[in-house]
Amino acid sequence: MFVHLRKRALVLTAAALAVAGIAVPAAVTSVPARAATPSCGPTCVEPFSHEWGRRLIMDAIGNGFGRQHQRLILFRASHDDGAQDFVPTFQGPVSGLVGSGLLAPTTLIHYAADQAFELEYSPFGVDSGFCVGTWPQTPNSFGRQPQVPSGFKLRLEPCGEGSNTIWIVDHFGTDGNDPGFGTVISGTTTNFSHPPVWTYPALATPFDFPRPSVIVSSQRTFSSGQHPDSQQWGARVGVIP
């Protein structure tokens, strides 16, 4: 178990998010930093995929104040939908979490200087104690959760209990990602070449029913060096009309 730090002063502006490594489109940096719902305040962010655009954002299906294993989907952005309120809490650089034994040493090869963070579900500004994660697995002999398999769904899981709720944003606007987007890597990764990353599933749309879950799958790179749009993510911090 690790301490779920509340470093919310870092997320008061879009510029601060960008510096911390959270992908923020340039289009939202000139507007007031407000959230999906007014009661969530300026600390909330709303992740979205490059593939489907900023009008379809992460949403805890079923609403409510959070429950373990609740699935995460993309849904139409709304200023009065508390199911779209998430707050990032930064846990420090990857190198520090490797030193504490939470992350695998292989993450140091490419991600040592990147920030590690959790994303807590906070509907209408009320912390739920549940963070964006993947189904918890039995710790290995090193006391860490094994790498999450491709195809696992993003779900709400207890914050601060393991690497399944830790995420790393890498290649923000570079190395195969468009400006304003990054790849979001699972803290369970032991693979420095093709780590498990947030992915919108192939051949699915946010308008399908039942609503498809956001998943993790191995990072892919085209021969051009570009990552697929389904694996590039940004975060809204501006006003949702």
N, C-alpha and C positions, 0 to 999 in steps of 0.2 A: 504494500500500500504506500501511496505517496501523498504529499500535501497538495490539496486542490487550491492553488494560489489564486487570489483575487486581484490581479494587476489590471484593474479596469481603467485606470487613468491612461493606459496606453491606447485605448480604443476610442478616444473622444473625437478624433477627426479621421477623415479618410487618409490624410497624409501619414498619420501615425500608424495606421494599419499597413500602409505600403512599406514603411520603413521596417516594421516588424516582420514583414514577409507575407502578409495576407493580401491576396490579389484583389486590387480595387480598380475598376475601370476609371479612366481619366474623366469620363463624362460626369461622374458623380462627385468629383472632388471640389466643385465650385458651389455646391448646394449645402444648406445646413445639415449637420450630421444628426438626422433623426431616424427613428426606427420604423419597423413594420407597424407597430401600434404605438400611439403616443405615450402610453403608460410604461412602455419598456425603456423609454429614454434614449439618450445618445450612445449608450454602450452596445446596443443591439446591432447585429449584422444579419444579412440574409443571403446565403450562398446561392449561386446560380451557375448553370453550365454554359460553356461557349456554344454548345450545340443548339440549345433551346432559347438562349437569350435571357435578359434580365427581367422579363415579365413573368417568368416561371421560376419560382424560387423554392428552396427547401422547405418542407412542410411535414409536421408530425401528423400522419394520417390518423383520423379519429379525434383530433383535438384533445381537449382535457388538459390536466396539469401534469401529465407525464406518467408513464408506467414502463416498467422494464420490458424490453424487447419490442416496444412500439416502433413500427416501421417508418422510414423516412422516404418521401416521394418529392417530386416537383409538382407545384400547383400554382395557379394564377395568383400573382402578388396582390395583397390587399392590406390597406392600412388598419383594418379592424379584425384581422385574423391572428389571434395569439399563437396559433400553431406554427407561425413563421418567425417567432422571436427566439433568437439564439445569441448568446454572449460568449465571446472568446476569452479564455483565461490563459495567460502565457506561463509556461512552466520552466522557461529558461532555454539556453542553447542545447542542441542535441548532445554536444560533448559532455555537458553536465549530467544529463540523464543517463548517458552511458556509464559515467563514473559512479552513479548511484546504483547501477545494475538494472535499471528499468528497461533500457533499450539495448539492443545487441551491438557489440563492438563493430560489426560490419557497417553500421550506419555512419561511422566516422569517415569512411572512404570518400563519400561524396557530400554528406550532409552535416558535418561537424559544426559548421558555423550557422546553420539554419536554426530558426526558433521552433521549439516544440510547443504545442498548445492543445487545450481541450475546448470544446464548443458546447456550452451548457444550454439546454432547452429552458427558456425562461418566459413562458407565456404571460403576456401583459406585465412583464417586469418581475414576475415571481419566480425565483430560482426553484427548479424542480428537483435538483440533486441528480438528474440524469443528463448524460452527455451523448453527443453523437459518437457512436462506436460500432463495434461488431460483436457478434455473439461471443461471450467469454469462453475461453478454452482452458483445459487443465494445464497449469504451469509445468514447464519442462524441468530437467534436472538442474538448470541454472536459476530456477525460480521465476522465469519469464514465460509469458504466454507464447506459444509457437506462432509462426507466421500464419496469418489468416489466409485460408484458401480462396482462390478466385471464385467469384460467384456469391460469396457471402453478402447478405444485405446489410445496409446501414440501418442501425436501430438505436433506440435510446437505451443506454446501459448506465449503471451507477458510476458517477464521476469519481476519480481519484483512487480506483482500485486496481488498475493494471494498464498495460500498454495498449489494450484494445480500444481505449478512448483517447489515446494520444495520436496527434497528427502532425505532419511536417509539410510545410509548403516549400516546394523547390522549383527552381528555374522560373522565377517570376518574370514573365515577359521576355525570356531568353531561352536558348537551347531547345527550340522546338515548340515553344509556347508564344502565342500572340501577345502584344502589349496589353497589360491589365489582367493577365490570366496566369495561373500557375497549376502545377500538379500537386494534389494533396495525397501524401504518402502515409500509409498506416504505420503507427509506431511499433507494430509487431514485426516489421520487415527484417528479414535476414538476408535479403537479396539486394545487392547494390547495383545490379544491372537492370532488372525488370521487377521493381518492387510493386506490391499491391497498392493501387491508387483508386480514388473515387472515380466511378465510371457510370455513365448512363447506359443501360443495357441496349445492345444492338437490336434492331428491328422492333423496338418499343417506342411509344410516344407517351407524353404526359397526359394525353387525352384518352388513352386506353382504359378499359375497365375490366377487371379490377386495376387500380392504379399501379403501375410498375414501381418497384423499389429502386432507389439508387443503390448500387452495389460497389464492391471492390473487385478489381481484376488486375492482372499483370500489366504494367505499363508497356504500351506499344509505341513504336517509332516508325514512321514511313521512311522510305529510301531517301526522301528529301530532307530528312532530319526533323520533320514536323510531327508533333503528337496529335492524335485524333481529337476533334472538337469535343467528343464525348468524355475525354479525360482532362480537359482544361476547365478550370473553375475560377470564378470571380466572386465578389461579395458586394451586395448593395448596402450602402449606409445612408443613402439619400431619402428624400420624402417619397413615399409610395402614394400616388394619387388615389 
